[in-house]
């Protein structure tokens, strides 16, 4: 069954609080955003630069290998660890896309549907948390709520624990 389609009730958590829903153009994010849009009746807008870090050429990774690579990716942000984009590059691209969205929305609440790696980089950049620890705590699907002015994060990860059952060891 498709990742974002297993539990449509995930959309309950991200409903009418957000007038705008912007989403990565990658299929996984589009599916998740579509569930929210169907439930709320509000449109979503696919956006460039909200995508995961560029992993071109990486190929399939088993969960242990992927976890090791991502830990290294987060701890060595200026070095090319996986694919064709550093963690610093992915963060800069994503942060610019978020800034563009917030500028266009002029203070209105917005939901941005994206991916765990860039989300973790962004949240960690603005808060005193380790990006790998956050990434490892995210279920599929998950969301976090950030203050639009400061990007402060209250530490609460909203997810459906029955959705996938997969969690990563953060240790």
Backbone as a chain_set.jsonl record, in Angstrom:
{"seq": "XXXXXXXXXXXXXXXXXXXXXXXXXXXXXXXXXXXXXXXXXXXXXXXXXXXXXXXXXXXXXXXXXXXXXXXXXXXXXXXXXXXXXXXXXXXXXXXXXXXXXXXXXXXXXXXXXXXXXXXXXXXXXXXXXXXXXXXXXXXXXXXXXXXXXXXXXXXXXXXXXXXXXXXXXXX", "coords": {"N": [[0.836, -1.174, 0.0], [0.468, 2.294, -0.655], [2.635, 4.713, 0.801], [1.647, 7.25, 1.884], [-1.032, 6.766, 1.885], [-2.022, 4.901, 3.645], [-3.195, 5.56, 6.128], [-5.622, 7.623, 6.185], [-6.693, 9.198, 8.151], [-4.683, 10.66, 9.3], [-4.778, 13.195, 8.36], [-6.462, 14.561, 10.041], [-5.014, 15.929, 11.997], [-3.843, 18.103, 10.751], [-5.654, 20.25, 9.856], [-8.105, 22.609, 9.477], [-6.692, 24.722, 10.63], [-4.808, 25.815, 9.002], [-4.651, 27.955, 6.377], [-3.307, 27.871, 3.999], [-1.598, 25.404, 2.093], [1.379, 24.231, 1.278], [3.468, 22.199, -0.707], [6.106, 19.83, -1.163], [7.28, 18.732, -4.353], [7.753, 16.079, -4.618], [6.604, 12.676, -4.89], [5.83, 11.287, -2.424], [5.375, 13.357, -0.555], [3.425, 14.793, -1.963], [1.301, 12.948, -1.96], [0.711, 12.789, 0.81], [0.011, 15.473, 1.314], [-2.2, 15.633, -0.375], [-4.067, 14.03, 0.96], [-4.646, 15.629, 3.177], [-5.701, 17.865, 1.856], [-7.977, 16.774, 0.595], [-9.537, 16.055, 2.811], [-9.994, 18.548, 4.041], [-10.899, 20.179, 2.034], [-9.486, 22.245, 0.997], [-7.146, 23.744, -1.214], [-3.914, 22.583, -2.355], [-0.569, 23.62, -2.901], [1.876, 22.702, -5.016], [5.378, 23.057, -4.665], [8.607, 24.165, -5.663], [11.844, 23.282, -4.386], [11.265, 22.402, -1.803], [11.911, 19.857, -1.471], [13.47, 16.698, -0.544], [16.941, 16.181, 0.445], [19.195, 16.157, -2.333], [19.571, 13.091, -3.567], [20.615, 11.826, -5.73], [21.957, 9.138, -7.491], [22.525, 7.671, -5.229], [21.16, 5.268, -4.7], [19.397, 2.302, -3.462], [19.276, 1.949, 0.046], [19.77, -0.07, 2.855], [18.101, -0.108, 6.071], [19.934, 0.122, 8.262], [22.322, 0.992, 7.004], [21.396, 3.377, 5.81], [20.693, 4.83, 8.107], [23.256, 5.161, 9.299], [24.541, 6.663, 7.297], [22.935, 8.954, 7.282], [23.33, 9.932, 9.883], [26.008, 10.7, 9.67], [25.744, 12.561, 7.598], [24.278, 14.589, 8.904], [26.09, 15.309, 10.931], [28.321, 16.198, 9.625], [27.915, 18.664, 8.001], [28.904, 20.268, 5.888], [30.161, 18.664, 4.138], [30.028, 16.495, 1.307], [28.08, 13.833, 1.6], [26.018, 12.046, 0.924], [24.47, 11.482, -2.112], [24.025, 14.381, -4.172], [24.145, 16.755, -2.751], [25.044, 18.751, -0.039], [24.359, 18.748, 3.536], [24.291, 21.371, 4.48], [23.811, 22.756, 2.087], [21.277, 21.728, 1.39], [19.774, 22.645, 3.561], [20.005, 25.445, 3.21], [18.718, 25.826, 0.711], [16.12, 24.863, 1.31], [15.398, 26.593, 3.446], [15.314, 29.055, 2.115], [13.136, 28.585, 0.415], [11.075, 28.303, 2.304], [11.136, 30.887, 3.423], [10.329, 32.356, 1.168], [7.697, 31.403, 0.856], [6.487, 32.231, 3.296], [6.761, 34.975, 3.024], [5.104, 35.487, 0.827], [2.667, 34.728, 1.925], [2.197, 36.495, 3.953], [1.986, 36.506, 6.901], [-0.174, 34.776, 7.323], [-1.392, 31.629, 8.534], [0.344, 28.748, 7.547], [0.723, 25.515, 6.185], [3.362, 23.38, 5.537], [4.257, 20.801, 3.554], [6.676, 18.443, 3.628], [9.825, 16.758, 3.807], [11.493, 14.405, 5.985], [14.337, 14.707, 6.371], [15.155, 17.324, 5.441], [13.359, 18.794, 6.932], [14.215, 18.185, 9.548], [16.813, 19.291, 9.485], [16.166, 22.019, 9.218], [14.525, 22.602, 11.497], [16.31, 21.961, 13.577], [18.318, 23.814, 13.056], [17.169, 26.176, 13.92], [16.603, 25.737, 16.558], [17.607, 24.35, 19.718], [18.405, 21.531, 19.217], [19.399, 18.231, 18.215], [19.803, 17.378, 14.834], [19.814, 14.705, 13.815], [18.667, 13.261, 15.906], [16.068, 14.344, 15.977], [15.207, 13.638, 13.381], [15.309, 10.836, 13.643], [13.234, 10.441, 15.366], [10.923, 10.928, 14.022], [7.882, 9.701, 12.888], [6.049, 8.028, 10.256], [3.376, 9.197, 8.544], [4.49, 12.392, 9.876], [4.217, 15.463, 11.736], [5.368, 18.718, 12.67], [4.916, 21.677, 14.608], [5.752, 24.956, 14.081], [6.654, 28.216, 15.215], [5.928, 30.921, 13.166], [7.425, 33.246, 13.093], [9.777, 32.976, 14.685], [10.516, 30.372, 14.328], [10.507, 28.65, 16.42], [10.281, 25.603, 18.217], [8.232, 23.435, 19.968], [8.934, 20.932, 20.746], [7.173, 18.863, 20.407], [6.238, 16.129, 18.511], [3.987, 15.293, 16.153], [2.435, 12.438, 15.258], [1.308, 9.398, 13.707], [1.32, 6.627, 15.43], [0.608, 4.057, 14.688], [0.863, 3.952, 12.039], [3.161, 3.234, 10.391], [4.928, 1.974, 12.009], [7.65, 1.999, 12.045], [10.549, 3.106, 13.542], [13.524, 4.919, 14.23], [16.611, 4.27, 15.803], [17.894, 6.606, 17.945], [20.241, 6.768, 19.276]], "CA": [[0.0, 0.0, 0.0], [1.262, 3.511, -0.768], [3.023, 5.256, 2.093], [0.785, 8.298, 2.41], [-2.442, 6.399, 1.771], [-2.409, 3.853, 4.579], [-4.049, 6.063, 7.182], [-6.109, 8.945, 5.789], [-7.06, 10.0, 9.312], [-3.579, 11.542, 9.655], [-5.174, 14.549, 7.965], [-7.169, 15.222, 11.137], [-4.124, 16.8, 12.756], [-3.435, 19.276, 9.976], [-6.812, 20.604, 9.046], [-8.512, 23.969, 9.164], [-5.821, 25.757, 11.193], [-3.908, 26.328, 7.986], [-5.352, 28.408, 5.183], [-2.497, 27.513, 2.834], [-0.82, 24.178, 2.185], [2.394, 24.15, 0.231], [4.036, 20.865, -0.635], [7.181, 19.376, -2.038], [6.776, 18.106, -5.579], [8.047, 14.644, -4.611], [5.367, 11.911, -4.75], [5.448, 10.972, -1.045], [4.81, 14.574, 0.026], [2.183, 15.103, -2.676], [0.258, 12.052, -1.463], [0.346, 13.209, 2.155], [-0.683, 16.752, 1.177], [-3.498, 15.379, -0.995], [-4.97, 13.541, 2.004], [-5.076, 16.789, 3.944], [-6.532, 18.692, 0.978], [-9.266, 16.1, 0.408], [-10.292, 16.127, 4.064], [-10.343, 19.92, 4.384], [-11.481, 20.875, 0.9], [-8.631, 23.362, 0.605], [-6.154, 23.386, -2.234], [-2.5, 22.553, -2.014], [0.258, 24.192, -3.964], [3.207, 22.101, -5.147], [6.437, 24.064, -4.696], [9.994, 23.77, -5.861], [12.828, 23.485, -3.325], [10.86, 21.831, -0.522], [12.218, 18.435, -1.595], [14.521, 16.07, 0.255], [18.258, 16.457, -0.127], [19.393, 15.499, -3.625], [20.235, 11.804, -3.359], [20.89, 11.246, -7.041], [23.061, 8.194, -7.544], [22.728, 6.964, -3.964], [20.637, 3.912, -4.772], [18.69, 1.812, -2.285], [20.066, 1.728, 1.255], [19.088, -0.747, 3.941], [17.845, 0.825, 7.165], [21.151, 0.378, 9.042], [23.219, 1.818, 6.188], [20.807, 4.703, 5.682], [20.847, 5.489, 9.4], [24.662, 5.565, 9.446], [24.825, 7.754, 6.355], [22.251, 10.165, 7.713], [24.029, 10.457, 11.066], [27.188, 11.373, 9.149], [25.225, 13.707, 6.847], [23.916, 15.634, 9.859], [27.232, 15.741, 11.746], [29.337, 16.803, 8.739], [26.993, 19.326, 7.076], [29.523, 20.927, 4.73], [30.772, 17.641, 3.282], [29.106, 15.719, 0.491], [28.018, 12.505, 2.216], [25.096, 11.193, 0.185], [23.866, 12.179, -3.235], [24.704, 15.523, -4.786], [23.878, 17.973, -1.997], [25.438, 18.694, 1.37], [23.314, 19.136, 4.483], [24.243, 22.835, 4.467], [23.157, 23.159, 0.85], [19.856, 21.383, 1.484], [19.187, 23.575, 4.517], [19.909, 26.778, 2.603], [17.673, 25.76, -0.327], [14.831, 24.714, 1.971], [15.124, 27.819, 4.205], [14.923, 30.079, 1.144], [11.779, 28.261, -0.029], [10.183, 28.642, 3.417], [11.083, 32.35, 3.488], [9.495, 32.808, 0.045], [6.299, 31.073, 1.17], [6.012, 33.105, 4.368], [6.669, 36.325, 2.474], [3.895, 35.514, -0.002], [1.468, 34.511, 2.747], [2.082, 37.691, 4.797], [1.516, 36.259, 8.261], [-1.243, 33.789, 7.427], [-0.926, 30.292, 8.877], [0.627, 27.897, 6.39], [1.262, 24.177, 6.413], [4.321, 23.028, 4.492], [4.448, 19.354, 3.536], [8.031, 18.238, 3.146], [10.467, 15.474, 4.082], [12.122, 14.345, 7.291], [15.722, 15.166, 6.451], [15.217, 18.787, 5.372], [12.621, 19.296, 8.094], [15.109, 18.058, 10.707], [17.864, 20.302, 9.344], [15.583, 23.345, 9.434], [14.115, 22.741, 12.897], [17.524, 21.962, 14.403], [19.023, 25.068, 12.816], [16.496, 27.244, 14.66], [16.329, 25.289, 17.923], [18.741, 23.649, 20.328], [18.204, 20.085, 19.153], [20.248, 17.535, 17.241], [18.979, 17.006, 13.682], [19.63, 13.262, 13.676], [17.715, 12.854, 16.937], [14.729, 14.687, 15.507], [14.906, 12.778, 12.235], [15.08, 9.474, 14.116], [11.987, 10.422, 16.129], [9.777, 11.154, 13.151], [7.148, 8.567, 12.327], [5.597, 8.264, 8.886], [3.795, 10.591, 8.438], [4.595, 13.198, 11.092], [4.358, 16.897, 11.523], [5.737, 19.561, 13.799], [4.38, 23.023, 14.492], [6.768, 25.962, 14.361], [6.247, 29.607, 15.202], [6.333, 31.455, 11.866], [8.382, 34.348, 13.232], [11.056, 32.548, 15.264], [10.677, 28.955, 14.013], [10.68, 27.875, 17.653], [9.677, 24.268, 18.206], [7.926, 23.055, 21.347], [9.414, 19.577, 20.988], [6.141, 17.852, 20.176], [6.131, 15.545, 17.175], [2.658, 14.735, 15.95], [2.459, 11.385, 14.254], [0.398, 8.284, 13.868], [2.215, 5.519, 15.772], [0.175, 2.813, 14.048], [0.945, 4.124, 10.595], [4.208, 2.43, 9.778], [5.583, 1.213, 13.042], [9.111, 2.088, 11.933], [11.245, 4.173, 14.251], [14.972, 4.786, 14.157], [17.312, 4.429, 17.077], [18.583, 7.895, 17.913], [21.462, 6.687, 20.088]], "C": [[0.886, 1.245, 0.0], [1.465, 4.147, 0.6], [2.005, 6.241, 2.644], [-0.679, 7.909, 2.416], [-2.894, 5.385, 2.807], [-3.372, 4.35, 5.645], [-4.505, 7.479, 6.856], [-6.458, 9.809, 6.992], [-5.902, 10.837, 9.831], [-3.952, 12.996, 9.37], [-5.913, 15.282, 9.076], [-6.295, 16.217, 11.879], [-3.756, 18.082, 12.048], [-4.637, 19.726, 9.168], [-7.029, 22.092, 8.963], [-7.697, 25.058, 9.851], [-5.03, 26.475, 10.111], [-4.668, 26.681, 6.724], [-4.622, 27.971, 3.92], [-1.715, 26.244, 3.115], [0.108, 24.126, 0.988], [3.093, 22.814, 0.392], [5.215, 20.686, -1.585], [6.547, 18.728, -3.257], [7.074, 16.616, -5.633], [6.773, 13.853, -4.291], [4.929, 11.64, -3.315], [4.795, 12.182, -0.379], [3.494, 14.948, -0.654], [1.034, 14.225, -2.197], [-0.218, 12.472, -0.082], [-0.449, 14.51, 2.092], [-2.074, 16.557, 0.576], [-4.506, 14.865, 0.027], [-5.515, 14.694, 2.835], [-6.021, 17.648, 3.113], [-7.911, 18.077, 0.773], [-10.125, 16.252, 1.655], [-10.788, 17.533, 4.33], [-11.023, 20.674, 3.259], [-10.655, 22.066, 0.439], [-7.535, 22.875, -0.333], [-4.759, 23.296, -1.644], [-1.728, 23.087, -3.204], [1.61, 23.507, -3.993], [4.253, 23.197, -5.351], [7.793, 23.439, -4.955], [10.768, 24.01, -4.56], [12.388, 23.087, -1.921], [11.221, 20.346, -0.459], [13.336, 17.997, -0.644], [15.881, 16.435, -0.32], [18.441, 15.617, -1.391], [20.225, 14.238, -3.423], [20.502, 11.078, -4.672], [22.11, 10.331, -6.958], [23.276, 7.397, -6.266], [22.265, 5.513, -4.043], [19.963, 3.502, -3.472], [19.674, 1.563, -1.139], [19.219, 0.95, 2.249], [18.96, 0.205, 5.126], [19.091, 1.123, 7.999], [22.115, 1.28, 8.284], [22.695, 3.241, 6.049], [20.954, 5.474, 6.987], [22.266, 5.982, 9.633], [25.005, 6.748, 8.527], [24.166, 9.062, 6.805], [22.884, 10.76, 8.968], [25.262, 11.247, 10.611], [26.792, 12.641, 8.382], [24.927, 14.873, 7.788], [25.128, 16.155, 10.633], [28.346, 16.384, 10.926], [28.615, 17.578, 7.632], [27.625, 19.977, 5.851], [30.173, 19.943, 3.775], [29.7, 16.878, 2.52], [29.142, 14.274, 0.963], [27.144, 11.553, 1.398], [24.414, 12.007, -0.903], [24.713, 13.343, -3.705], [24.495, 16.83, -4.039], [24.32, 17.78, -0.551], [24.244, 19.042, 2.249], [23.173, 20.654, 4.509], [23.536, 23.357, 3.225], [21.665, 22.89, 0.873], [19.139, 22.345, 2.434], [19.0, 24.949, 3.895], [18.784, 26.82, 1.569], [16.296, 25.74, 0.307], [14.453, 26.006, 2.716], [14.695, 28.951, 3.274], [13.503, 29.838, 0.639], [10.765, 28.612, 1.056], [10.035, 30.161, 3.517], [10.206, 32.917, 2.372], [8.018, 32.574, 0.33], [5.758, 32.029, 2.22], [5.875, 34.546, 3.897], [5.397, 36.472, 1.633], [2.63, 35.467, 0.839], [1.221, 35.653, 3.73], [1.41, 37.42, 6.139], [0.371, 35.278, 8.41], [-0.651, 32.435, 7.78], [-0.763, 29.461, 7.61], [1.144, 26.55, 6.857], [2.177, 23.866, 5.237], [4.586, 21.534, 4.605], [5.785, 19.084, 2.864], [8.538, 16.876, 3.579], [11.297, 15.56, 5.353], [13.523, 14.913, 7.379], [15.811, 16.686, 6.415], [14.446, 19.428, 6.513], [13.512, 19.274, 9.333], [16.236, 19.073, 10.663], [17.337, 21.68, 9.718], [15.225, 23.558, 10.906], [15.339, 22.81, 13.8], [18.306, 23.261, 14.257], [18.458, 26.206, 13.678], [16.231, 26.911, 16.124], [17.526, 24.491, 18.433], [18.472, 22.143, 20.393], [19.118, 19.5, 18.084], [19.386, 17.089, 16.06], [18.78, 15.499, 13.53], [18.619, 12.743, 14.697], [16.283, 13.164, 16.541], [14.333, 13.77, 14.365], [14.547, 11.356, 12.691], [13.762, 9.339, 14.876], [10.748, 10.564, 15.264], [9.167, 9.828, 12.712], [6.738, 8.925, 10.908], [4.081, 8.151, 8.825], [3.841, 11.263, 9.802], [4.5, 14.664, 10.725], [4.776, 17.557, 12.82], [5.13, 20.929, 13.542], [5.472, 23.986, 14.928], [6.125, 27.341, 14.381], [6.781, 30.228, 13.909], [7.355, 32.578, 11.96], [9.755, 33.856, 13.686], [11.441, 31.133, 14.877], [10.937, 28.132, 15.268], [9.784, 26.64, 17.611], [9.45, 23.846, 19.649], [8.357, 21.632, 21.694], [8.393, 18.485, 20.73], [6.112, 17.427, 18.713], [4.772, 14.873, 17.093], [2.778, 13.649, 14.89], [1.479, 10.298, 14.619], [1.249, 7.052, 14.164], [1.83, 4.187, 15.135], [0.408, 2.821, 12.548], [1.941, 3.198, 9.932], [4.882, 1.535, 10.801], [7.084, 1.329, 13.026], [9.609, 3.305, 12.678], [12.727, 3.881, 14.146], [15.551, 4.951, 15.544], [18.149, 5.702, 17.015], [19.923, 7.837, 18.62], [22.733, 6.59, 19.342]], "O": [[1.957, 1.234, 0.607], [0.573, 4.121, 1.449], [1.543, 6.075, 3.773], [-1.504, 8.672, 2.919], [-4.075, 5.041, 2.834], [-4.286, 3.62, 6.03], [-3.828, 8.44, 7.222], [-6.515, 11.033, 6.871], [-6.106, 11.657, 10.726], [-3.496, 13.91, 10.057], [-5.985, 16.511, 9.055], [-6.787, 17.246, 12.344], [-3.389, 19.061, 12.699], [-4.649, 19.603, 7.944], [-6.18, 22.791, 8.409], [-7.997, 26.236, 9.661], [-4.627, 27.624, 10.293], [-5.258, 25.814, 6.079], [-5.248, 27.729, 2.889], [-1.23, 26.029, 4.226], [-0.324, 23.995, -0.157], [3.29, 22.347, 1.514], [5.297, 21.305, -2.646], [5.42, 18.237, -3.2], [6.69, 15.948, -6.594], [5.949, 14.312, -3.502], [3.74, 11.758, -3.018], [3.771, 12.043, 0.29], [2.552, 15.374, 0.013], [-0.089, 14.705, -2.045], [-1.422, 12.507, 0.173], [-1.48, 14.633, 2.753], [-3.021, 17.238, 0.97], [-5.681, 15.227, -0.033], [-6.703, 14.731, 3.157], [-7.041, 18.11, 3.624], [-8.912, 18.793, 0.778], [-11.316, 16.549, 1.557], [-11.911, 17.7, 4.806], [-11.658, 21.701, 3.497], [-11.093, 22.82, -0.43], [-7.069, 21.739, -0.242], [-4.467, 23.853, -0.585], [-2.173, 23.015, -4.35], [2.418, 23.706, -3.086], [4.04, 24.141, -6.112], [8.08, 22.326, -4.516], [10.38, 24.844, -3.742], [13.072, 23.406, -0.949], [10.873, 19.661, 0.503], [14.034, 18.812, -0.04], [15.97, 16.939, -1.439], [17.91, 14.511, -1.499], [21.423, 14.305, -3.145], [20.6, 9.851, -4.703], [23.153, 10.707, -6.424], [24.142, 6.523, -6.233], [22.922, 4.625, -3.5], [19.955, 4.258, -2.499], [20.765, 1.031, -1.346], [18.055, 1.29, 2.461], [19.649, 1.224, 5.173], [19.29, 2.267, 8.406], [22.663, 2.224, 8.853], [23.458, 4.201, 6.156], [21.305, 6.654, 6.97], [22.463, 7.099, 10.111], [25.67, 7.699, 8.937], [24.765, 10.134, 6.72], [22.962, 11.982, 9.094], [25.523, 12.339, 11.116], [27.446, 13.676, 8.512], [25.286, 16.014, 7.499], [25.178, 17.341, 10.958], [29.222, 17.045, 11.484], [28.689, 17.202, 6.463], [26.931, 20.215, 4.863], [30.679, 20.334, 2.723], [28.603, 16.646, 3.029], [30.13, 13.571, 0.747], [27.498, 10.389, 1.206], [23.857, 13.076, -0.649], [25.942, 13.308, -3.648], [24.649, 17.904, -4.62], [24.006, 16.769, 0.077], [23.241, 19.567, 1.767], [22.057, 21.17, 4.556], [22.747, 24.299, 3.307], [20.873, 23.721, 0.43], [18.033, 22.802, 2.147], [17.938, 25.554, 4.042], [17.984, 27.756, 1.561], [15.408, 26.492, -0.092], [13.313, 26.46, 2.624], [13.802, 29.726, 3.617], [12.745, 30.79, 0.455], [9.705, 29.161, 0.755], [8.923, 30.664, 3.678], [9.431, 33.846, 2.598], [7.185, 33.444, 0.077], [4.673, 32.583, 2.046], [4.968, 35.258, 4.329], [4.7, 37.482, 1.73], [1.631, 36.1, 0.497], [0.126, 35.756, 4.284], [0.393, 38.029, 6.47], [-0.024, 34.975, 9.536], [0.468, 32.121, 7.372], [-1.617, 29.473, 6.724], [1.913, 26.465, 7.814], [1.806, 24.067, 4.081], [5.08, 21.059, 5.627], [6.006, 19.437, 1.706], [7.754, 15.935, 3.705], [11.747, 16.635, 5.75], [13.863, 15.547, 8.378], [16.47, 17.283, 7.266], [14.833, 20.486, 7.009], [13.553, 20.249, 10.083], [16.584, 19.658, 11.689], [17.991, 22.422, 10.451], [15.582, 24.581, 11.492], [15.39, 23.645, 14.703], [18.889, 23.751, 15.224], [19.199, 27.091, 14.108], [15.683, 27.739, 16.852], [18.35, 24.019, 17.65], [18.332, 21.564, 21.47], [19.551, 20.198, 17.166], [18.337, 16.479, 16.267], [17.693, 15.058, 13.155], [17.805, 11.876, 14.378], [15.387, 12.345, 16.743], [13.247, 13.19, 14.378], [13.599, 10.754, 12.185], [13.235, 8.235, 15.01], [9.634, 10.338, 15.738], [9.869, 8.943, 12.221], [7.051, 10.011, 10.421], [3.554, 7.06, 9.045], [3.284, 10.748, 10.772], [4.677, 15.053, 9.57], [4.566, 17.028, 13.911], [4.861, 21.295, 12.398], [6.045, 23.847, 16.009], [5.169, 27.6, 13.651], [7.961, 30.077, 13.593], [8.079, 32.834, 10.998], [10.777, 34.269, 13.138], [12.588, 30.732, 15.078], [11.516, 27.048, 15.196], [8.69, 26.651, 17.045], [10.372, 23.893, 20.463], [8.159, 21.184, 22.823], [8.716, 17.301, 20.825], [5.982, 18.251, 17.807], [4.459, 13.983, 17.884], [3.177, 13.918, 13.757], [0.901, 10.291, 15.706], [1.844, 6.485, 13.247], [2.659, 3.281, 15.058], [0.178, 1.82, 11.868], [1.593, 2.46, 9.011], [5.353, 0.448, 10.467], [7.744, 0.801, 13.921], [9.129, 4.417, 12.456], [13.135, 2.73, 13.992], [15.019, 5.701, 16.363], [19.004, 5.854, 16.142], [20.679, 8.806, 18.556], [23.801, 6.518, 19.949]]}, "num_chains": 1, "name": "protein.A"}
